[in-house]
Amino acid sequence: MRKEELDPFFYPKAIAVIGASREENKPGHVIFRILLENRRKGILKAAVYGVNPKADTILGEKVYKSVSELPPGVDLGVVVVPARFVPSVLEEMGRKGIRAAIVISAGFSEVGRKDLEEELAETARKHGIRVLGPNCIGVFSPWSGVDTVFLPYHKTLSDGRKVLSTPRPGKGHVALLSQSGAVGTAALDYMAGEGIGLSHFVSFGNKVDVDEAELIEYLEDDEATRVILLYIENVKEGRRFVEAASKTSLKKPVIALKAGRTEAGSRAAASHTAAVAGVDAIYEAAFRRSGVIRAYDLQELFDYAKAFVKQPPPPGPRVGIITDGGGAGVMATDMAELSGLKVPELKGGAREELERLKKKGVFPEFSQLGNPVDLTGSATTEMFVEALKVLISSDEVDGIVVLALHQVPGIPDPVDLARRIGEIAESSRKPVLAVDTGWSEAAVLERRVFEELGVPAYPIPERAVKALAALYRYGVYLSKRGVFEEYVENFMEWRASKK
């Protein structure tokens, strides 16, 4: 893979929507409209052209009758025509010198038309055209303004209300690669709601040409990307995938959600992307070998993403837990042990310092300081701050989970609590993750401030602990490859540059 071959998918100079439509509900119309809107807003720098043999103008823009009539300089074609016409469109693109194509069109191997898909592939190879798809929704990149997701931002309900339907995440540093368009768009919605910023989203569908391995290779050196997420149903070239992931994961975490784990799931995967899902144990071994962190559902995928983009991996499995709720501390402890972490009883310098603070009246007389550090329902913001300082400086723990449950009366301002903890955590080489339970306005605000300050925050203890365990597994892989310290140093420099 040469980087310049894939650049037009993310940073094109000029885009042609081949199959731009006058009908508002057609994908060719939605894509053309969104690209034009992004161009007018200044988000998209590329020129945008439409191709439709039956139209002179669409949305007030001149439309070209054929690819051959397009102005020079087009380097990306978005193909939205019936499947049977796609090979001939690629033939026209080849003659015109357009070397990158996103084929949105469906109707290929996923419905048994392997012959048509092979014709598409052969035409592309003949002209040196790189292809995403077919049967995909292509690319969304908030950094460049490319957006070929054919699902409109808003929908109008029968009562006349206009509601946000398919939101796009803002700029960020998490890339999402998805074999499934539907899963991908649902994931974009989830990311937008969780406030997880995106570098690039790619739906690659039947991957007749560009696949997940090549995209991972490309993103390895992409400055906007810090974490790479994968939703995959099969890998056609296993050796190449392992090589790409092994190399990239030394610099950037790769987190994968592999669907089709069961026989029925494999059958379902084959029905919509012609994927042969394969034996799950083989994927498990390939992921371990290449340093890919596996998530088992969408929630885990994005919980891990938040942790990896905001925090370094811990140097070991020992976790310190600070809580103002005893039950929450027990749940966090159980999940830590079940996830391969350790919750050691504090016995050395950290315990001595906590006990000293207790004697000074900083902590309640009835607080429990062994680990979890239970500040009880009498906790205050100052207590959390002092406890966190002790654990960060201690050599008895490697990572910290702060269960800052806002409901206790001693925390009148949960936002201030999150800010104080975040300010301490932002320079720590130990990962710090936070929890505030519930969906009240106070809980949501506290978690939001945590995240703004670089502390991943979760609504229940178990999710935070599982994310920390994933960070630990990644750290183990980096240590085995001899690059743990280098990775952490680079991460800290990168995080400091984003303040």
N, C-alpha and C positions, 0 to 999 in steps of 0.2 A: 504494500500500500504506500503510495506517495501522498503526502499530506495535501498537496495541491489538487489532487484528484477529488478529494472529498470537501475541500473548502467551499465550493459553490453551494453545497447543501446548507451551509450555515452562514456563509458570508458572500452571497452572490453579488455580482455587479448589475445584472439585469435578469428579470424573471418573466417567463412566458407562461400564462395559464392556458393550456391547450385543451379546449372544451369549456371555456368561459361561457356561462349561460345567462339568458335574460330572465329565467324563471327563478324567483327569489328563494325557493326551497330546494333548489338543486345544488349539489356540492360545488359545481363549477362556478355558480354565482357567489356562494358564500365565500369561497377561497379568494376569488377575484376582488370582492368587496372589502374583505378584511385586509388584504395586501395593499389595496389602494388607500384605505383609511390609515394604515400604518405609515404609508408613504407621505400622505398629506400631513400627518402629525409630526413628521420628522423622525419617527422611530426607525423606519426602514429607509435606508439610503439607496437601495437598488431601484432601478427603473422597473415598471410593471406594465406588461402588455397582455392583451387578450387575443385568443385565436378562436374564431367561430365562423365557419363558411356561410352561415345564414344570417349574420348580423353585421351592421355597419358600426353601431355604437352600443355599448353597455355601460350603464352608470355614468353616462356622459363622456365616456372615453372611446376613442377610436379603436375598433377591433379589426384584426387582420384576418383575411380569408383563409390563409394557410401559413404554415411554419416558414415556408420559403419566402414569404413577403415580409417577415419580421425584420426590423432594423438590425444592423450588425451589433455584436457585443453581448447578446443573450448567452448566459452560461448556465442557466437552470431552467428546465422545463417541468412544469407541474401538469401531469397528464390525467385528464378527467373525461375520458371518452369511453364508449362501450368497449369491452375487452377485445372484441374481434378487430377493432381498428387500431389497437395499440401498436402492433408490430409495424404497421405502415407509418404511424406517427413517429416512431423511433427511427425509421428509415429516413424520413424527412429531416428529423433533428440531426442525424448523422451527416447528411449532405450539407446542412446549414452550419455545422461545426459546433452544435450545442452538445456538451460532453457530460452533462449531469441531468438525470431524470428522476423525479418522484412520481411513481405510477400509483395514483390513488385507486384506479379502476380495479374492481373485483371481477371474478368469473374465470379464474385460471385453475391451478391444480387443486385448490380447495373445493372445487365443484367437479373435479375429475378431468378438467381440460389441461392435462399435462403437456399435450402437444402444442397448445397455444402458448403456454408458458415457456416452453423450450424455443419456440419461434421468436418470442420476445427476447429471450436471453441470447440467442444466436445473432439476432439483428444488432443488439447492443454490443456484443463482443466484436462484431465486424467493424463497427464504427468507433470503438473505444469509448462507449458511453457507460458511465457508472450509474447504476440503477438502485434506488430504494423502492422496495415493494416487489411485486404488485400487491394489491389488496391491503393497503395501509392508509394511514392518515398523514404520514410524512413527518414534517419537522415544525417545531415551535421553538424559537430562540428569542427570549426577551432582550438579549443583548444586541441582536442585529435586526429584530423586527420581522424576521421570516416567520410566517404563520400559515401553514397549509391545513390546519385542523378545520374540517368543513362543518363543524358544529357551531352554530351561532352563539354569541355571548348571551343573548337574552331571548326569552320567549314571552309571548303575550297570552295571558290566560283568557278564558271565556268571559270573565267579568271585566276585561279591559286592562287588568293590571299587568305591568311589564316586570318580569322577574329575571334575576340573573340565573342563567341555566348552565353555562359552561365557562366558568371563570378561568383565567390564565394566571398562574403564579407570577410574582414579580421577579426582578433580577436577583440572582443568587448564585450559589456555587455547587448545587447538586444537579447532576445530569441523570436523566431517566431514559433508558432504552427499553422499548417494549415490543414484543412480538405481536401483541394484541392491541389493536386500536381502541377497542372498547375499554379494556383495562387501563390503557394509557390515559384516555380522557377522564375516566373516573379518578385516576391517580392525580391528574392535574387539578381536579376539583378538590381533592383531599389536601393536596399541597397548598393550594390557595387558602383553604380554610385554616390550616395549621400554621400558616405563615412561613412555610419552607420555601426559600428562594431557589429559582431554577437557573441553571446555565443553559442547558439544551434539553429538549425532549425529542426523541426520535421513535417513530413507529415504523418498523421495517417489514411487517407482514410476512409474505411468503419468502422473503430474502433470496430472490433469484440471483442476486449479485452481492451487494453490500450486506454483511451480516454482523452479528454482535461482536465477533472477534476483531473485525476490522474497525468497528466503531470504538471499541475499547482502546485499540492501538492509537486511533486518532485523538481520543480524549486524554491520553496519557500526557500530552504536551499542550493541551488546551488551557490557557491561562485562566479562563473563567470557571473551570471545573476543578473542584476539590474532592468530591465524592461521586462515584458512579453507581447507579442503581440499575438492576436488570430485572425485567419480567420476561422469562423465556419458557417455552414449551418443549423445545428440542434444540440440540446443537448438532449441526450436520458435520462439521469438521472439528472433532473433539481435540485432536492434537494441536491444531492451530489455536483453538480457544484457550487451552491450558497454557500454551506458550505466551499468548497475548496477556492473559490474566495474570500469570506468574510475574511477568515483567512489570506490568502496570501497578499491581498491588504493592510493590515495593515503594512506590511513590504516592499512590492514591488508593484508598480503600475501594474495593469492588464488592457490592452487596447484591446478592441474587435471590429472587423468588422464583423457584422452579416449580411450575405447575405440571399436572399430569403425573402425579406421584402414584396414583392407583390405576388399575386396569381400566376402570370406567373413565377416569380422568384422561388417560391416554387416548381413549376412543373419542372423547369430547374434543380434545385438542386437534385430532386429525380431521374432525368435521369442519373446522373453520379456518385453519391455516395449513392444512395438509401436513401437520407435524407428526412425526413418529417419535413419541415422547421418550421411549427407551426405558431401561431398567434404572430405577431411582438410585439404587446403591452405587451405580457407576458414576452418576452425577455427584453424589455425596463425596466419593473418593476424589473425583476430579476437582471439586471445589476445595477440599482440604489441601490437596497437593499444590494448587495454584494460589492459595491464600484468599480465596473468595469466601466472604462471610455469608452464610445462608440464613435467610429469613423464611419463615413458614407461613406467613400470611401478610396481607397488605399493611396491617397495623404495625407489625414488627419491622417491615421494610422501611417505613417512614420514621418509626421510633429510632431505629438504628441510624438512619440518615441524619436526624437531628443531632444525635450524640457525636457522630463521626465528623460532622462539619464544624462542630463547636468545641470539641474537647480532644485532647491527646489520649492515646491508650495508656492504661496504668502499667507500671513496671512489674506488677505482681497481682495476685488474686485477692489480697486482703482489703476489705472494704470497711470503712467507718461509717456508722449511721447516726445521724443526729435527728431527734424527733421531739415533738411536743405531744405526741399521742402514742401511748404504749402499745396499743393494738397494731397501729400502722408499723411500728418498729418490728414487731413480731412477724408481720407479713413480709416485710422487706428482708428480714433475716432468713426466713424460710426460703424465699425465692433465691436469695444469694447462694445459699448452700446447695439448693437443687440445680442451680445454673453453673456450678463449678467454681464459685467464689468462696471466700472464707470470711467469717465475721469473728475475728479473734477477740478474746477478752483483753482489754487494755490493762497492762500490768506494769509497764515501765514508766518512762518519763512523761508520756501523755497522761497516764492515770494520775501521776503525782501532781501535774499541773492542774488538771481538772479538779482534783480534791482540794488543792490550795485555793482555787477560785471559789469553790463551794464554801470553804471555811471563811473566806472574805465576804460571803453573802452575795456573790455574783450569781450563783445558782441556788435554787431552793434547797433547803435542808434535806428534803425527801427525794431529791433527784437521784437517778441511777446512772452511774458514770462508767460502767464496765464495758459497754458496747453491745447494743445501741446506747448512745448517750441520750437518756430520756430526761428531757427538761420539764416534763409533765405539763399539765394544763396551766401552770403558773408561768410558763415561758414568756419571755419578752424578746424583742428584737435584739437587744444587747446580749442576751444569753446566747442566741444563735451565733452572733458575730464572734463572741469570745470562744465558743466551742469550736467553731470552724477554724479559727486561727490556730488553735492547739492541734487539731487533726492535720491540717495542712503542713505544719512544721514537724509533725511526728514521723519517726521512722518505723512506726508500728502498723501503718495503714498505707495502701497504695492508691486508693480512690475513695471518694466520699459521696454519699447520698444524703441530701438534706430534706427531711420531711417537714417542710415549713407550713403546716396546716394553719390556715389564717384565722380559723374560727375562735381561737382562745382569746380571752379578754385582754391579755397583756400585749397583744399585737394590734394596736388601734389603726395602724396604717400598713397593710400588707404590701403596698407598692414600695414603701420605704424599706421594709424588710428585704424584699427582693433586690432592691438597689444596693443596700449595704452588703448583702451576701455576694451579689454579682461583682461588685467592685473588688472584693477580696479574691474571688475566684479567677478573675480575668488574667492575673499574672501567675497563677499556679500551674506547675508542670504536672500536678496530679489532676485527674478528671474530677469535676464536681458536677453532679446532676441533682435536680430539684424535683420536689413533688408538692403540689397543693391540690387536695381533693375537691371535687365538686365542680359545678358549672354556674355558680353564682357569679355576679358581676365582680366581686372581690377576688374570687379564685381565678377567673379568666384574666383579670388585670395583673395579678401577681405573676402568673405564668408568662404573660406577655412580656413583662419587664425583665424577668429572668432571661428570656430568650433574646431580648434586645441587647442584653449585656453578655451574651455568649454562653449562658447556662441552659442546657436543654431541660425543659420542664414538662412534667407528665401529670395526668389527673389521678393516677393510682400508683402505689409503691411498686407493684410487680413490674410494670412497664419500664420504670426507670432502672430497676435492678437488672432486668434482662438486657437493656441497652448497654449498661456498664459491663455485663458479662460478654457481650459481643465485642466491645472495645478491648476487653482483656484477651479474647481469643485472637484478635488481630495483632495485639502486642506480642503474643506468644509466637505467631508466625514471623513477625518482623525480627524478633530476637533470634529465632532459629536461622534466619537468613543473614544475621549479623548487621542489621541496619536499623535496629530499634532507636538508638540514640540519635542517629542521623535523621530519621523520620521525625522524631519529637522536636528536634532542634529546628528543622524546616517548618514544621507545623507552627511552632511558637512564633517564628519570624513571620510566617504568613498571617497568623491571627493578629499579631501586632500591627501589621500593615493595613488591616481592614478596619481598625478602630476609627 
